[in-house]
Amino acid sequence: MDCLSPTSSLEERLLLGGLQETPGVVEKVGPLAGTIFKVVDADQLVKRKVMVWVPGPIKFDTRTHFERLEKVNPGLKTTLWRLYDRVTSPSGTKFVIGVDEASVGTIAGLANLQHRRTATGVLEEILSRCKIKVALIQEPWCCKGRIRGLNLRGGQIISCTFADRPRACIYVNGVDAMPLPQLSTMDLAAAVLLFQERSMIRRIVICSSYLPYDAPDPLPNRELEDLVKFCKTKSWDLLVGCDSNSHHSVWGSSDVNPRRESLLEYLITTELQLLNRGPQPTFRNNVREEVIDITLCTSNIVHKIKGWRVSGETSLSDHCHILFMLSKEARQAPKPQIGIYTVPDPQMWIMAHTVYT
């Protein structure tokens, strides 16, 4: 055809001249019988490849994941996205995805936010399905100074009320928990639960603690030390879910970070006992996997902690969910008392989890 020049693009030759005008290219295109062609704007063509890492086992297909992205990110269109490669390992799955140019800018702005949103969505689903009563959460999804997601009926979020972006919070549902605002900060949230054992009331302080990886001072931070001192002075028991951002072979890490040695040295001076069991990683990404999330409690309640384990369910976070039960062996305390912790079951599931890193 006269309108086709030797330098015409493949698209021009297909649309204007047919396959007979594309010598040397036809064999690369493959059979086209029955193929439906669609004319689209240039910015809709798949031009960029991005790598997405999803930790843990994947229990849904790629299209389902795309649909979830659209649901939580209004305006994002994934109909033109294509899966080029999928590599699965014991620690997670790496996807190589082709995306259209129009999505690139949106993805760049939503990457971290999407990570938090999807991880929070998974957390919310597990809290509901497994009837989790307490969740000790680090680095929750925040927007405009408020913790978002976790909108389950009857649920309550406990965190520092004056922090612009709290990095620790406690979620409770179906239990009475009295916040300890005087001890809560951006990196620590604390509340007290009460039990009646025989003729006395036993108090258990629950704590979610985040220890920044870039903290200039030796671990632990001042907030956690103050909480431990407070509980010791009051003779109250303490249960801590902590994103320590530190390595030590004592809690199953593959190495020891010298700067974090101070955390172990501090724990030895307290009555806190380590509840971690085994070397199963609590943190996974496409580069490494490690044990950095630890669970601690005072020696008086070690026997009440049952079934501590790292969950194998997909979290869509770099951190895995940690699950255990707090066994309630005594009678519940009288309801009229303020802040009394009452639960109809003889044991209660608790989760410790970092939403995003």
Secondary structure per residue as TSV (DSSP state, phi and psi in degrees):
chain	resnum	aa	ss	phi	psi
A	1	M	-	360.0	136.9
A	2	D	T	-65.4	-26.0
A	3	C	T	-78.5	-3.9
A	4	L	-	-101.7	126.7
A	5	S	-	-97.4	162.8
A	6	P	T	-57.7	-22.3
A	7	T	T	-99.3	8.4
A	8	S	-	-60.4	145.6
A	9	S	-	-72.8	163.5
A	10	L	H	-59.5	-40.4
A	11	E	H	-61.1	-41.5
A	12	E	H	-64.6	-40.5
A	13	R	I	-68.0	-39.4
A	14	L	I	-65.6	-41.8
A	15	L	I	-78.8	-34.0
A	16	L	I	-103.1	-36.3
A	17	G	I	-116.3	-12.8
A	18	G	-	81.5	178.3
A	19	L	G	-71.8	-23.6
A	20	Q	G	-66.5	-15.4
A	21	E	G	-98.8	12.6
A	22	T	-	-123.0	61.7
A	23	P	T	-62.0	140.1
A	24	G	T	81.3	-3.7
A	25	V	T	-116.6	-25.7
A	26	V	H	-56.0	-42.1
A	27	E	H	-65.8	-21.3
A	28	K	H	-83.6	-23.2
A	29	V	H	-76.5	-37.3
A	30	G	-	90.4	176.0
A	31	P	-	-64.0	136.1
A	32	L	-	-115.9	3.8
A	33	A	T	-60.3	125.9
A	34	G	T	84.8	-2.8
A	35	T	-	-73.4	137.3
A	36	I	-	-103.4	122.7
A	37	F	-	-96.1	146.5
A	38	K	-	-133.0	131.8
A	39	V	-	-87.1	123.6
A	40	V	-	-131.1	163.6
A	41	D	-	-66.6	153.0
A	42	A	G	-60.5	-34.2
A	43	D	G	-75.1	-5.0
A	44	Q	G	-92.8	-10.6
A	45	L	S	-70.0	146.8
A	46	V	E	-71.2	111.9
A	47	K	E	-121.2	-24.2
A	48	R	E	-114.7	145.9
A	49	K	E	-111.9	132.4
A	50	V	E	-125.5	150.7
A	51	M	E	-105.0	129.0
A	52	V	E	-120.7	129.8
A	53	W	E	-110.9	124.9
A	54	V	E	-118.4	110.1
A	55	P	E	-66.9	154.0
A	56	G	S	76.9	-179.8
A	57	P	-	-68.9	145.3
A	58	I	-	-104.7	122.7
A	59	K	-	-111.3	18.2
A	60	F	S	-146.3	158.6
A	61	D	-	-82.0	171.5
A	62	T	H	-63.2	-41.0
A	63	R	H	-61.4	-38.3
A	64	T	H	-61.6	-40.9
A	65	H	H	-63.9	-41.9
A	66	F	H	-59.6	-43.8
A	67	E	H	-63.6	-36.1
A	68	R	H	-65.8	-37.7
A	69	L	H	-62.3	-42.8
A	70	E	H	-64.6	-38.6
A	71	K	H	-63.2	-40.7
A	72	V	H	-93.9	-4.6
A	73	N	S	-128.6	82.3
A	74	P	T	-54.0	133.7
A	75	G	T	98.8	-18.6
A	76	L	-	-80.6	128.6
A	77	K	-	-115.8	122.5
A	78	T	-	-111.2	9.8
A	79	T	T	-63.7	-26.9
A	80	L	T	-94.5	-0.8
A	81	W	-	-71.6	147.6
A	82	R	E	-132.9	140.0
A	83	L	E	-89.9	119.3
A	84	Y	E	-96.2	-34.7
A	85	D	E	-153.9	150.7
A	86	R	E	-144.1	118.3
A	87	V	E	-120.2	118.3
A	88	T	E	-105.5	135.2
A	89	S	E	-132.8	170.4
A	90	P	T	-58.2	-27.1
A	91	S	T	-91.3	-12.2
A	92	G	E	161.8	-168.9
A	93	T	E	-130.7	134.9
A	94	K	E	-105.7	126.2
A	95	F	E	-111.2	135.9
A	96	V	E	-108.2	115.7
A	97	I	E	-121.8	134.1
A	98	G	E	-90.2	128.7
A	99	V	E	-125.0	153.8
A	100	D	E	-75.2	159.4
A	101	E	H	-60.8	-36.1
A	102	A	H	-64.2	-25.8
A	103	S	H	-84.0	-19.8
A	104	V	H	-60.0	-48.9
A	105	G	H	-64.5	-37.6
A	106	T	H	-64.9	-44.1
A	107	I	H	-62.9	-41.9
A	108	A	H	-58.9	-37.4
A	109	G	H	-81.4	-21.5
A	110	L	H	-105.8	-1.2
A	111	A	H	-54.4	-57.5
A	112	N	H	-68.3	-40.4
A	113	L	H	-63.0	-41.9
A	114	Q	H	-62.8	-40.4
A	115	H	H	-56.8	-46.5
A	116	R	H	-67.4	-42.1
A	117	R	H	-62.9	-50.3
A	118	T	H	-66.7	-39.9
A	119	A	H	-64.3	-38.3
A	120	T	H	-67.1	-37.9
A	121	G	H	-62.1	-42.1
A	122	V	H	-65.1	-43.2
A	123	L	H	-59.4	-44.5
A	124	E	H	-61.4	-41.5
A	125	E	H	-64.0	-40.4
A	126	I	H	-70.8	-39.8
A	127	L	H	-58.2	-40.3
A	128	S	H	-73.2	-48.3
A	129	R	H	-66.3	-40.5
A	130	C	T	-91.9	1.3
A	131	K	T	54.5	48.0
A	132	I	-	-70.4	128.7
A	133	K	S	-86.3	-34.8
A	134	V	E	-137.0	136.1
A	135	A	E	-129.7	126.0
A	136	L	E	-98.5	106.1
A	137	I	E	-114.4	135.7
A	138	Q	E	-115.9	149.7
A	139	E	S	47.6	59.2
A	140	P	-	-70.8	165.6
A	141	W	-	-72.7	119.3
A	142	C	E	-122.1	146.2
A	143	C	E	-147.0	125.7
A	144	K	T	54.5	42.1
A	145	G	T	79.1	4.1
A	146	R	E	-121.2	145.0
A	147	I	E	-78.0	128.0
A	148	R	-	-106.8	166.6
A	149	G	-	77.3	-167.8
A	150	L	-	53.6	46.7
A	151	N	-	-93.6	39.6
A	152	L	-	-73.1	144.6
A	153	R	T	-61.8	130.4
A	154	G	T	85.5	-3.7
A	155	G	E	-80.4	155.1
A	156	Q	E	-137.0	135.4
A	157	I	E	-104.0	128.1
A	158	I	E	-113.5	122.7
A	159	S	-	-158.0	176.8
A	160	C	-	-69.4	123.5
A	161	T	T	-78.8	-18.2
A	162	F	T	-105.9	6.5
A	163	A	-	-85.6	133.7
A	164	D	S	-66.2	-36.6
A	165	R	S	-142.6	84.8
A	166	P	-	-62.7	138.0
A	167	R	S	-106.2	9.9
A	168	A	E	-149.7	140.3
A	169	C	E	-155.3	166.2
A	170	I	E	-124.6	131.5
A	171	Y	E	-108.1	128.9
A	172	V	E	-129.0	147.5
A	173	N	E	-149.9	120.1
A	174	G	S	83.5	9.8
A	175	V	S	-133.4	156.6
A	176	D	-	-95.0	121.1
A	177	A	-	-130.2	131.9
A	178	M	E	-101.1	112.8
A	179	P	E	-60.3	152.2
A	180	L	-	-115.3	77.1
A	181	P	G	-63.1	-28.8
A	182	Q	G	-69.2	-15.2
A	183	L	G	-112.7	-3.8
A	184	S	-	-91.9	139.2
A	185	T	B	-136.9	-173.1
A	186	M	T	-57.4	-36.1
A	187	D	T	-106.1	10.8
A	188	L	E	-152.7	134.0
A	189	A	E	-125.7	137.1
A	190	A	E	-139.3	146.3
A	191	A	E	-150.7	163.5
A	192	V	E	-120.3	135.7
A	193	L	E	-112.9	149.1
A	194	L	E	-123.4	138.1
A	195	F	E	-122.4	150.5
A	196	Q	E	-106.4	120.0
A	197	E	E	-117.4	112.1
A	198	R	T	56.9	-113.9
A	199	S	T	-105.2	11.6
A	200	M	E	-128.6	155.7
A	201	I	E	-95.5	127.6
A	202	R	E	-108.1	130.6
A	203	R	E	-105.2	135.7
A	204	I	E	-123.3	121.2
A	205	V	E	-89.7	128.2
A	206	I	E	-105.6	142.9
A	207	C	E	-141.8	136.2
A	208	S	E	-110.3	123.8
A	209	S	E	-128.5	133.6
A	210	Y	E	-116.4	123.7
A	211	L	-	-106.7	107.5
A	212	P	-	-58.7	136.9
A	213	Y	T	-68.8	-23.9
A	214	D	T	-104.0	19.4
A	215	A	-	-64.5	132.6
A	216	P	S	-73.8	-25.9
A	217	D	S	-91.7	155.6
A	218	P	-	-60.7	149.6
A	219	L	S	-77.4	154.3
A	220	P	S	-80.7	180.0
A	221	N	-	-81.7	168.8
A	222	R	H	-60.9	-37.6
A	223	E	H	-60.1	-45.8
A	224	L	H	-67.6	-39.5
A	225	E	H	-61.1	-42.1
A	226	D	H	-63.6	-39.0
A	227	L	H	-66.8	-41.0
A	228	V	H	-62.7	-42.5
A	229	K	H	-63.6	-42.3
A	230	F	H	-59.3	-48.1
A	231	C	H	-64.7	-38.3
A	232	K	H	-65.9	-41.1
A	233	T	H	-63.1	-38.5
A	234	K	H	-85.3	-8.7
A	235	S	T	59.9	38.5
A	236	W	-	-101.4	145.3
A	237	D	E	-78.0	158.6
A	238	L	E	-136.0	135.7
A	239	L	E	-126.5	125.3
A	240	V	E	-126.3	128.7
A	241	G	E	-105.8	122.7
A	242	C	E	-134.6	128.7
A	243	D	E	-89.5	97.3
A	244	S	-	-82.4	-18.5
A	245	N	-	50.1	34.5
A	246	S	-	-140.7	151.8
A	247	H	-	-107.2	137.7
A	248	H	-	-161.0	138.5
A	249	S	G	-63.7	-22.0
A	250	V	G	-61.5	-37.8
A	251	W	G	-103.6	18.9
A	252	G	T	100.9	3.5
A	253	S	-	-67.9	158.2
A	254	S	S	-79.5	-14.2
A	255	D	S	-149.9	-178.4
A	256	V	-	-121.6	123.2
A	257	N	-	-85.1	113.3
A	258	P	G	-53.5	-38.3
A	259	R	G	-67.8	-22.9
A	260	R	G	-93.3	-0.3
A	261	E	H	-58.2	-28.3
A	262	S	H	-64.6	-27.6
A	263	L	H	-65.5	-46.1
A	264	L	H	-64.3	-41.8
A	265	E	H	-60.4	-36.5
A	266	Y	H	-69.2	-46.0
A	267	L	H	-59.9	-33.1
A	268	I	H	-63.4	-28.2
A	269	T	T	-84.1	-4.4
A	270	T	S	-109.9	-179.9
A	271	E	S	-94.3	11.0
A	272	L	E	-76.7	136.1
A	273	Q	E	-112.0	141.5
A	274	L	E	-82.6	129.3
A	275	L	-	-99.5	-10.8
A	276	N	-	-57.2	141.6
A	277	R	-	-131.1	123.9
A	278	G	S	81.9	172.3
A	279	P	S	-95.8	11.3
A	280	Q	-	-62.2	126.9
A	281	P	-	-60.9	143.9
A	282	T	S	-103.9	-9.5
A	283	F	E	-130.7	130.9
A	284	R	E	-141.7	135.1
A	285	N	-	-142.1	-171.5
A	286	N	S	-76.5	-2.3
A	287	V	S	-105.8	-42.7
A	288	R	-	-154.6	170.0
A	289	E	E	-138.5	143.2
A	290	E	E	-158.0	163.7
A	291	V	-	-100.5	107.9
A	292	I	-	-128.8	-9.7
A	293	D	E	-98.6	126.5
A	294	I	E	-125.3	152.0
A	295	T	E	-120.7	131.1
A	296	L	E	-129.3	152.4
A	297	C	E	-155.4	160.2
A	298	T	E	-71.2	155.2
A	299	S	G	-61.8	-26.2
A	300	N	G	-65.6	-23.1
A	301	I	G	-117.2	11.0
A	302	V	G	-55.7	-41.3
A	303	H	G	-68.7	-14.6
A	304	K	G	-85.8	-13.9
A	305	I	E	-89.6	119.0
A	306	K	E	-122.4	144.9
A	307	G	E	66.1	33.6
A	308	W	E	-62.2	131.6
A	309	R	E	-160.6	158.0
A	310	V	E	-90.6	123.3
A	311	S	-	-71.2	145.3
A	312	G	-	-92.5	0.4
A	313	E	S	-74.9	149.7
A	314	T	-	-63.6	129.6
A	315	S	-	-107.0	-16.6
A	316	L	S	56.0	26.2
A	317	S	S	-129.0	161.9
A	318	D	S	-69.0	-16.9
A	319	H	B	-104.2	145.6
A	320	C	-	-89.4	155.3
A	321	H	-	-72.2	141.8
A	322	I	E	-115.2	129.0
A	323	L	E	-122.7	143.4
A	324	F	E	-161.2	167.9
A	325	M	E	-113.8	140.7
A	326	L	E	-100.8	108.9
A	327	S	E	-78.3	131.2
A	328	K	-	-107.9	97.8
A	329	E	-	-88.4	-17.6
A	330	A	S	-105.3	173.9
A	331	R	-	-69.6	150.6
A	332	Q	-	-70.8	153.0
A	333	A	-	-74.6	157.3
A	334	P	-	-58.7	136.4
A	335	K	T	-60.9	-38.1
A	336	P	T	-61.1	-20.3
A	337	Q	S	-70.9	138.4
A	338	I	T	-67.7	131.8
A	339	G	T	76.3	10.7
A	340	I	-	-69.4	137.2
A	341	Y	-	-92.6	114.9
A	342	T	-	-123.1	138.1
A	343	V	-	-147.5	132.4
A	344	P	S	-73.2	-19.6
A	345	D	S	-90.2	153.4
A	346	P	S	-74.0	-10.1
A	347	Q	E	-148.4	157.3
A	348	M	E	-134.1	130.0
A	349	W	E	-76.8	135.6
A	350	I	E	-126.9	142.8
A	351	M	E	-121.6	140.9
A	352	A	E	-121.0	130.4
A	353	H	E	-160.4	139.9
A	354	T	E	-98.4	121.4
A	355	V	-	-70.2	-43.6
A	356	Y	-	-149.6	143.4
A	357	T	-	-131.3	360.0
